[in-house]
Amino acid sequence: MEKLEALVHDLTAYPTEEDWFEFKANWHEPTVIGEYISSLSNAAAFKGRKEGYLIWGVDDVSHEIVGTDFNFHGNVKGEPLEHWLVRQLAPDIAFRFGETEITGKRVVVLAIPAAKTVPTSFAGERYLRIGSSKVKLAKYPEREAHLFWILRDGLPTAENIPASNQELSFEQLFTFYAGRGISLKRETFERNLGLLLDDGRYNLLAQLLSDNSGIAMRVSRFAGANKAARLISIREFGYECLLVSLGKILDYGDVLNDVQVDERDRKLFRKDVRLFSEEAFREGIINAFVHNSWVGENAPMITVYDNRIEILSHGTLAPEQTIEGFFAGQSIPVNKRLSDIFLQMHISERSGRGVPAITDVYGRGAYEFRENAIVLTIPFEFAEGLTITAGDGSMVVPKFDEEFRNSSEVVVFPDSANSDSADFQNRRKGSAERIGGKVAQNKSAITSYLSAAGPSSPRAISNAVGLGMSRTRALLGELVREGILVANGSTRDRTYRIVKEVPDGE
C-alpha cells in the first residue's frame, strides 16, 4: 500500500500526463479499459518503461486526489471484469489492480506491464498513447515500425544506434585518458569502451567521443531576459571529442561567473560574491551531458540571459527514474556507458549528490520538466551597485555583459552572420589568440605558485591563483600532459608538483 501511495504521489508530480500513464475519476467503461491497457502497455515499451498505469481517483487536469468508487471486482455480462479483459488481450500480460487510501480518499491503480516481443492488442486491435490521446496503432505506420524496432533492439540509445559518420579518429580521447594517467590500448579500446555495435560498426557513443563528432555544442547569449532580445554571441565548443567540449564549457562557466564586490553592511572586510554557484553550474552541465538524449545528435542547449543561465537537456528522465528519485539523488543515467566513462575519468562520482547540490542552493523550482526536455535555471545573484544600463537604456544587465560586448574574446554575430565568411573567420582567429594568451598567463601563475609553495592540492592552487576549480583542474591536466607538472596520490588526496617552469607568455 505504501508503494502504491508513493507511486501515485510521484505520477501526480508530473506537470501533465505522460504517454505511459492516465488519470481518471470514476469513469469505468470496460471496453475502453481494455483499449487503454493495450495503449499504455505499448506506450510503456515505446518510452522504455517497465509498466504503464491507469489510475482512478485523480483529476486528470489538476492532478488532485479526488477519490473514486470504481469497483474493479465487478462483472461484465456476468463475467468478472479481470477475466473478461484477460480473454481479449493478446499476448497475455500480467496486469494487476490495486487500491490504497490517500488523504482519506480511495485510489485504484491498474499496473500494466510493457509489451515485450510484440505489441499488446485488445479485441484484435493494437492501440498506442500519443500524448494524452489513445489511438489505433495501425493508423501510424512509422510509430508502429519504431515500436517493433524497440521491441527487438531496445530503446534507442547512443550505444545501440550506428554513428552517422563511420570514418572516426580518437586522438583527443587518447590524450584525455593519458592526461589522467590511463593508457588506452588501440587494439581493444573500442570494445572496452562500448564503441561498437554487434556488427562491428561504430555506434553513436563512438561518434560523440571522436575527434570529429560533427555535433554542435553552443553557448548562446542574449542581451535581455528572453530570446526575443538581441543575440549577443554564440560560442561554439563542439565538433570534437565530447570530453574536450565538456571541459571547455565548464571553463567558460568560470569566464561567465563574474566576481562582484558586495559593499552592503561592510564594517571591515568587503565580501566577494560570485554571480552564480560554481558547483551548481558544474553539476548542471555534467548532468545535462550524461542524461541528454543524443539519439537525434542534439547536444544540451546552454543559454545565457541577462539574469540567468538555462541548461536544457533533450529527452525525459531515464526509464524507471521517478521525479522523487531524481530530486533525492538516485542516479539512473540515461547514457550508462557515457556515465561509466565520466566516472572513470573522475568527471562525476555517480554518488547522487549532483541534483541535491543544485536544489540545496536554488530549490526544486530550478528544474522544469517539459514534454521532451529537462531545463535547469540558474539565476544570477547581483551585488548592489554592480549593475549597469544597456546601451539603449532599456534594460539593466550585469557589469560583465558590457565587457563581454566589447571584448575580442567574444564572437558577436550580426543578424546575417555567415560562419564561412572571411570576417567571421578573422574574428574567430582573434578570439582564439586572445584566449590562448590568457591560458598561458594562467599556466604561468600556477607554476609560479608551485615553485614557491611546493606540492599542492587543486583547491590550494585554485585559491592561490584566483581561478575556479573546473578551470584549475583543466589547466593542471594540460600541464601534466605537457610534462611541466606531475600528479601524485589518489583522486581524493592528489597533489601536483612542478618539473619545469613555464616562461611568461609561452
C-alpha atoms as one frame of an Amber mdcrd trajectory, in Angstrom:
protein
   0.000   0.000   0.000   2.854   2.368   0.784   4.376   1.621  -2.624   1.087
   2.449  -4.349   0.806   5.705  -2.428   4.390   6.648  -3.346   3.686   5.790
  -6.995   0.584   7.991  -7.087   2.414  10.890  -5.457   5.229  10.576  -7.976
   2.939  10.458 -11.020   0.814  13.377  -9.828   4.031  15.407  -9.516   4.366
  15.445 -13.315   3.046  18.702 -14.805   0.919  16.783 -17.347   0.010  13.179
 -18.094   2.733  11.279 -19.922   2.178   8.748 -22.712   2.503   5.861 -20.242
   0.033   6.861 -17.520  -3.546   8.124 -17.409  -5.677   9.594 -14.624  -9.421
   9.061 -14.280 -12.001   9.882 -11.622 -14.953   7.463 -11.731 -15.125   6.521
 -15.410 -15.090   2.743 -15.981 -16.290   1.620 -19.436 -14.974  -1.995 -19.746
 -14.218  -1.922 -23.489 -12.330   1.345 -23.214 -10.391  -0.005 -20.216  -9.215
  -2.829 -22.478  -8.176  -0.332 -25.139  -6.268   1.644 -22.504  -4.453  -1.499
 -21.357  -3.270  -2.056 -24.940  -2.291   1.579 -25.479  -0.495   2.005 -22.149
   1.339  -1.322 -22.493   2.649  -0.297 -25.918   3.373   3.279 -24.821   5.382
   1.997 -21.847   7.523  -0.079 -24.221   7.825   2.911 -26.557   9.203   5.012
 -23.696  11.391   2.303 -22.170   9.255   1.950 -19.029   8.611  -1.395 -17.351
   4.966  -0.559 -16.729   2.211   1.831 -17.679  -0.552   2.919 -15.287  -4.262
   3.685 -15.348  -5.243   5.385 -12.097  -8.721   6.151 -10.788  -9.383   8.788
  -8.152  -7.168  11.547  -9.588  -8.349  14.568 -11.576  -6.638  14.454 -14.982
  -6.185  18.238 -15.168  -5.298  19.405 -11.656  -3.833  16.019 -10.558  -5.738
  16.480  -7.305  -6.672  13.345  -5.350 -10.482  13.278  -5.640 -11.222   9.634
  -4.760 -13.191   7.023  -6.708 -15.917   4.420  -6.267 -14.740   2.327  -9.256
 -15.158  -1.374  -8.424 -12.650  -3.489 -10.318 -14.217  -6.626  -8.822 -17.391
  -6.014 -10.835 -18.780  -8.114 -13.682 -19.225  -7.598 -17.411 -22.298  -9.501
 -18.612 -21.917 -11.926 -15.729 -18.156 -12.388 -16.226 -15.576 -10.924 -13.801
 -14.030  -7.772 -15.287 -10.455  -9.010 -14.950 -11.228 -12.314 -16.676 -13.162
 -10.506 -19.413 -10.155  -8.259 -20.071  -7.613 -11.106 -19.993  -9.639 -13.089
 -22.519  -9.421 -10.311 -25.115  -5.803  -9.262 -24.635  -3.022 -10.705 -26.795
  -0.449 -11.661 -25.828  -1.392 -12.335 -22.233   0.094  -9.705 -19.915   0.000
  -9.878 -16.130  -1.797  -6.612 -15.419  -2.928  -6.141 -11.834  -5.330  -3.941
  -9.903  -4.537  -2.454  -6.515  -6.055   0.147  -4.242  -4.934   2.464  -1.492
  -6.197   5.415   0.509  -4.585   8.841   0.226  -5.721  11.728   2.442  -8.817
   9.693   3.259  -9.765   9.151  -0.386  -9.798   5.836  -2.248  -7.473   5.464
  -5.241  -7.332   2.474  -7.631  -4.175   1.679  -9.607  -4.051  -0.606 -12.652
  -0.404  -1.546 -13.330   0.160  -2.672 -16.924   3.402  -4.426 -17.978   5.104
  -3.030 -21.061   4.829  -5.002 -24.296   7.732  -7.429 -24.695   8.174  -9.166
 -28.057   5.098  -7.930 -29.950   2.690  -5.033 -29.349  -0.212  -5.680 -26.996
  -3.646  -5.800 -28.627  -7.204  -5.758 -27.303 -10.046  -7.398 -29.223  -7.708
  -7.821 -32.199  -6.668  -4.139 -32.357  -3.377  -2.580 -31.266  -3.510   0.809
 -29.557  -0.953   3.447 -28.563  -0.916   6.600 -26.472   0.315   9.758 -28.164
   0.392  12.491 -25.555  -2.946  12.190 -23.772  -4.743  10.610 -26.759  -5.467
   6.911 -27.257  -5.128   5.955 -30.944  -5.143   2.874 -33.156  -1.528   1.944
 -33.843  -2.242   0.863 -37.446  -3.049   4.477 -38.341   0.550   5.461 -37.518
   2.770   3.056 -39.522   6.043   4.843 -38.711   5.361   4.669 -34.982   4.326
   1.043 -35.372   7.592   0.220 -37.164   9.539   2.102 -34.484   7.753   0.161
 -31.747   8.729  -3.136 -33.388  12.340  -1.861 -33.569  12.266  -1.073 -29.837
  10.774  -4.473 -29.001  13.570  -6.122 -30.985  16.603  -3.964 -30.087  15.569
  -1.932 -27.044  15.038   1.783 -26.565  17.295   3.763 -28.952  20.409   4.966
 -27.149  23.859   6.199 -28.065  25.017   2.609 -27.582  22.684   0.730 -29.933
  22.298   3.024 -32.944  25.014   3.496 -35.578  27.144   6.611 -35.887  26.142
   8.768 -38.846  29.855   9.020 -39.662  31.877   5.803 -39.707  35.212   7.497
 -40.526  36.251   8.390 -36.986  39.539   9.144 -35.224  40.200   9.252 -31.477
  43.439  11.156 -30.813  41.753  13.587 -28.394  40.263  10.666 -26.466  43.699
   9.029 -26.101  45.205  12.347 -24.969  42.388  12.908 -22.477  42.882   9.475
 -20.906  46.671   9.872 -20.861  46.286  13.168 -19.001  44.592  11.235 -16.219
  47.216   8.542 -16.077  45.293   5.896 -18.039  46.735   4.279 -21.146  44.222
   3.062 -23.711  45.175   0.147 -25.936  44.445   0.864 -29.566  43.701  -2.808
 -30.196  40.944  -3.067 -27.589  39.664   0.398 -26.586  36.716   0.335 -28.995
  35.295  -2.826 -27.441  36.274  -1.950 -23.882  34.558   1.444 -24.022  31.494
   0.058 -25.809  32.001   1.992 -29.043  30.955  -0.778 -31.441  27.677  -2.355
 -32.492  27.388  -6.118 -32.759  28.085  -5.892 -36.492  31.370  -4.036 -35.893
  30.192  -0.583 -36.930  30.773   2.442 -34.719  27.813   3.440 -32.562  26.740
   6.980 -31.722  28.775   6.923 -28.491  31.907   6.439 -30.593  30.940   9.447
 -32.687  30.447  11.558 -29.556  33.930  10.653 -28.275  35.694  11.033 -31.621
  37.810  13.923 -32.879  35.167  14.695 -35.498  31.847  14.227 -33.709  30.008
  16.544 -36.094  27.738  17.713 -33.266  27.414  21.392 -32.394  27.713  22.330
 -28.706  26.991  26.004 -28.244  26.531  28.617 -25.568  24.213  31.396 -26.752
  23.983  34.796 -25.083  21.133  37.275 -25.231  21.047  40.904 -24.113  17.713
  40.521 -22.326  15.547  38.120 -20.383  14.313  36.038 -23.339  15.173  35.034
 -26.889  13.307  37.994 -28.315  16.210  40.122 -27.045  19.247  40.851 -29.182
  21.555  37.887 -29.688  24.970  38.939 -28.391  27.016  35.908 -29.285  27.240
  32.218 -29.965  30.277  30.357 -28.689  30.931  27.008 -30.371  32.539  24.225
 -28.341  31.514  21.200 -30.382  32.603  19.189 -33.418  35.288  17.402 -31.378
  35.558  14.836 -28.575  32.682  15.329 -26.137  35.042  15.137 -23.140  37.103
  18.015 -24.528  33.980  20.050 -25.325  32.640  19.478 -21.820  35.862  20.746
 -20.253  35.813  23.880 -22.389  32.205  24.635 -21.490  32.972  24.228 -17.788
  35.934  26.563 -18.202  33.725  29.070 -19.986  31.430  28.971 -16.975  34.317
  30.426 -14.974  34.573  33.241 -17.523  30.873  33.990 -17.118  30.933  33.768
 -13.326  31.965  37.311 -12.572  33.295  38.155  -9.095  31.376  41.089  -7.627
  32.169  43.165  -4.580  29.326  43.379  -2.080  29.692  46.576  -0.036  26.405
  46.150   1.829  26.743  46.159   5.622  30.504  46.398   5.295  32.362  47.025
   8.542  35.959  45.997   7.933  36.179  43.460   5.128  34.362  43.542   1.841
  32.587  40.444   0.521  33.261  38.921  -2.875  30.112  37.493  -4.458  30.041
  35.170  -7.460  27.294  35.704  -9.994  26.123  32.110  -9.582  27.082  28.908
  -7.787  30.117  27.318  -9.442  29.177  23.897  -8.081  25.581  24.141  -9.318
  26.770  25.146 -12.800  29.294  22.319 -12.944  26.843  19.676 -11.722  24.117
  21.014 -14.003  26.318  20.868 -17.104  27.673  17.390 -16.334  24.180  16.044
 -15.589  22.879  17.559 -18.820  25.599  15.818 -20.837  25.270  12.396 -19.218
  21.445  12.419 -19.206  20.909  14.039 -22.610  19.154  12.038 -25.317  21.834
  12.065 -28.010  19.914   9.905 -30.499  18.902  12.964 -32.522  22.524  14.196
 -32.439  21.425  17.241 -30.458  23.634  18.477 -27.627  22.307  20.174 -24.488
  21.323  23.804 -25.092  23.043  26.351 -22.854  21.558  29.825 -22.974  22.732
  32.871 -21.029  20.273  35.713 -20.426  20.837  38.940 -18.524  19.526  37.423
 -15.287  20.046  33.659 -15.529  21.548  30.643 -17.289  19.304  27.933 -18.708
  20.671  24.424 -19.311  18.350  22.263 -21.416  18.917  18.538 -21.895  16.875
  16.742 -24.528  14.654  13.827 -23.553  12.970  12.893 -20.310  14.026  11.137
 -17.130  15.668   7.750 -17.551  13.266   4.799 -17.707  12.355   3.725 -14.184
  13.551   7.037 -12.755  10.948   8.928 -10.750  10.705  12.625 -10.030  11.133
  11.998  -6.302  14.098   9.731  -7.002  15.578  12.388  -9.260  15.431  15.039
  -6.538  16.654  12.579  -3.900  19.804  11.961  -5.938  19.097   8.393  -7.044
  21.408   8.137 -10.036  19.868   6.336 -13.033  21.784   7.619 -16.065  20.170
   7.838 -19.482  23.541   7.022 -21.073  25.032   4.212 -18.994  28.294   3.791
 -20.938  28.930   7.532 -21.053  28.243   7.712 -17.327  30.785   4.909 -16.795
  33.411   6.919 -18.695  32.621  10.063 -16.683  33.070   8.010 -13.517  36.351
   6.510 -14.743  37.669   9.979 -15.620  36.528  11.389 -12.243  34.317  13.890
 -14.066  31.409  12.688 -11.966  31.154  10.425  -8.944  27.743   8.830  -9.524
  27.161   9.440  -5.837  23.826  11.133  -6.398  24.985  14.466  -4.995  24.581
  16.497  -8.191  20.871  17.335  -8.152  20.690  17.740  -4.337  23.680  20.107
  -4.521  21.766  22.226  -7.034  18.423  22.193  -5.234  20.161  22.975  -1.943
  21.125  26.327  -3.472  18.251  27.093  -5.839  15.399  24.803  -4.746  13.349
  22.306  -6.736  11.830  25.154  -8.703  15.116  25.476 -10.594  14.063  22.403
 -12.617  11.314  22.345 -15.220  10.157  19.041 -16.732   8.879  19.612 -20.247
   7.319  17.081 -22.618  10.667  16.087 -24.104  13.262  18.116 -22.225  14.506
  18.958 -18.741  15.514  22.574 -18.077  17.680  23.797 -15.203  17.571  27.526
 -14.496  20.463  29.080 -12.560  19.575  32.653 -11.536  22.195  35.362 -11.172
  22.847  36.947  -7.788  23.681  40.601  -8.277  25.600  42.510  -5.640  24.282
  46.010  -5.068  25.962  48.645  -7.222  27.268  46.209  -9.822  24.608  46.624
 -12.477  24.561  48.962 -15.432  22.093  50.129 -18.018  22.408  48.696 -21.512
  23.468  50.924 -24.375  19.889  51.638 -25.436  18.864  52.402 -21.850  16.175
  49.724 -21.978  17.431  47.149 -19.520  19.649  46.549 -16.512  22.381  43.990
 -17.079  25.378  42.731 -15.088  28.655  44.560 -15.412  30.424  41.744 -17.204
  27.878  41.927 -20.052  29.251  45.321 -21.082  32.776  43.928 -21.011  31.515
  40.892 -22.888  30.025  43.026 -25.645  33.253  44.947 -26.182  35.690  42.066
 -25.749  37.521  40.499 -28.664  37.230  37.189 -26.824  33.629  37.001 -27.940
  32.324  36.281 -31.406  29.405  38.675 -31.935  27.064  37.681 -34.744  25.037
  40.222 -36.741  21.615  39.036 -37.931  23.100  37.919 -41.246  26.174  36.243
 -39.766  27.883  33.784 -42.092  30.206  31.339 -40.366  32.045  30.782 -43.643
  32.802  34.463 -44.223  36.352  35.813 -44.018  35.211  38.394 -41.449  33.819
  35.688 -39.192  36.935  33.548 -39.508  39.198  36.537 -38.722  37.183  37.389
 -35.615  37.227  33.753 -34.539  41.002  33.635 -35.004  41.421  36.805 -32.933
  39.232  35.344 -30.224  41.283  32.149 -30.108  44.568  34.064 -29.939  43.376
  36.197 -27.048  42.052  33.203 -25.118  45.314  31.368 -25.794  47.214  34.266
 -24.239  45.121  34.127 -21.079  45.603  30.362 -20.826  49.379  30.848 -20.984
  49.221  33.511 -18.251  47.149  31.241 -16.013  49.541  28.328 -16.533  52.447
  30.589 -15.642  50.641  31.690 -12.464  50.119  28.055 -11.447  53.739  27.053
 -11.982  54.986  30.187 -10.197  52.848  29.326  -7.192  54.037  25.700  -7.155
  57.666  26.812  -7.423  57.240  28.807  -4.233  54.805  26.611  -2.308  55.851
  23.119  -3.343  53.427  20.211  -3.928  49.856  21.458  -3.519  46.266  20.281
  -3.884  43.998  21.559  -6.683  41.954  23.500  -4.122  45.031  25.257  -2.737
  46.183  26.106  -6.257  42.713  27.363  -7.191  42.589  29.658  -4.163  46.120
  30.920  -4.723  45.757  31.883  -8.386  42.138  33.015  -8.198  40.663  30.571
 -10.715  37.596  28.381 -10.389  38.092  24.702  -9.626  36.936  23.444 -13.026
  39.326  25.757 -14.873  42.146  24.928 -12.463  41.644  21.189 -12.987  41.637
  21.628 -16.752  44.874  23.632 -16.711  46.535  21.152 -14.350  45.620  18.347
 -16.741  47.167  20.231 -19.649  50.334  20.964 -17.671  50.668  17.280 -16.787
  50.240  16.263 -20.422  52.861  18.836 -21.412  55.330  17.329 -18.936  55.516
  20.504 -16.850  53.791  19.061 -13.768  53.406  15.608 -12.267  50.491  14.415
 -10.165  50.897  12.283  -7.064  48.418  10.455  -4.864  44.873   9.185  -5.332
  41.991  11.296  -6.571  40.972  12.359  -3.060  44.424  13.486  -1.869  46.095
  14.301  -5.180  48.837  16.929  -5.245  50.784  18.477  -8.094  54.430  19.428
  -8.197  56.466  21.257 -10.776  59.002  19.654 -13.101  59.928  22.677 -15.189
  58.912  26.321 -15.361  56.596  27.871 -17.945  58.016  31.166 -19.208  55.591
  34.101 -19.103  53.522  34.281 -22.251  54.653  30.895 -23.563
